[in-house]
Amino acid sequence: MKILVFEYVTGGGFSRERIPDTLATEGLLMLKALLQDLSEIADIKLIVMLDIRFADSISEYAESNEIVTIDENQSVLETFQKQVEHCDAVWPVAPEMNNILFDLTRMIEYLGKRLLSSSSEAVAITSNKLDTFRYLTQHRIETVPSEPFIADGFHPTDRHVIKPVDGMGCEQTFRVDSIEDWTRIKPRLDGDSYIIQPYIDGTPASLSCLFNHGKGWLLCHNIQRIEIKDCRFKLNACRVNEPGVNANYQNLVDRVAHALPGLSGYAGIDIIETPEYITVLEINPRLTTSYAGIREALGVNVAALVLRMPQNQPSVNPITNRSINLLIDGDETYAN
């Protein structure tokens, strides 16, 4: 089987512009973890699209796989389509913003190739945070209240979170506590559409999951270490496989799987935990940063489980059970 691996940030999606440091480190972290898992599976050949600036970053995989480099003079989408046409299956990892992940997924489906991630239908719902809120609310799944943000006449009376309706990571996510905060961040909001949410004083966490035809399996529960600096959120670290998993997590995964049967393969659920309840913040229908710590935390090759679907239901049997700290700091990302 010939598999195309395309992680958007490291794969040429930003070939004509500077890549934000956080996106570069997280993208490379996910890419290397995925390549490590896939490289141990027999009878597959990997084709990896790679921004030429990352050529030295995955040198250990260069000899055994086909590397397709992208520079600023090439069209990443034209190259992607050409490579898809020559593959049996495709594993896209891309941001939801500007319909990037949706468009890539639709292209893979249109060309009749095996998609190793969620369907375009599921991506369409989860890419838009306002649509996600409305959809999960209709299915009676606890989620953070969200509504369109209207800047004109906005006067903060409590703590709020303002974020792009289809943003990724924390790049443009702000907490506003006062009129002074609003005065500071207002010039930093670009022309994109934003939503506003109440700030919930709880623990930011995530669930790493596998999905297949309306069924879901919890891999692990992760804690996110986020700081707020100059009103902006920043992810500094992630503790993968945090101890203390409770039955409510698997119950939530089951409900999300039932509500979104198009979720497939690996996906993440971002949540906020308080002593009283767990609420969904968003759903990521793709690899998340936490994926990079699962192999060391559980001893499980998640990519192998995904490849055995949809014919076989995954059997998640951890070989180890420990917590892994993924530290994300400026230009470097590492585990300890």
Secondary structure, DSSP 8 states (H G I E B T S, - for coil): -EEEEEETIIIIITTTS---HHHHHHHHHHHHHHHHHHHTSTT-EEEEEEEGGGTTTTGGGTTTSEEEEE-TTS-HHHHHHHHHHT-SEEEEE---GGGHHHHHHHHHHHTT-EESS--HHHHHHHHSHHHHHHHHHHTT--B---EE---TT---SS-EEEEETT--TTTT-EEE-SHHHHHHHGGG--SS-EEEEE---SEEEEEEEEEETTEEEEEEEEEEEEEEETTEEEEEEEEET-S---HHHHHHHHHHHHH-TT--EEEEEEEEE-SS-EEEEEEESS--TTHHHHHHHH---HHHHHHTTTTS------S----EEEEEETTEEEE-
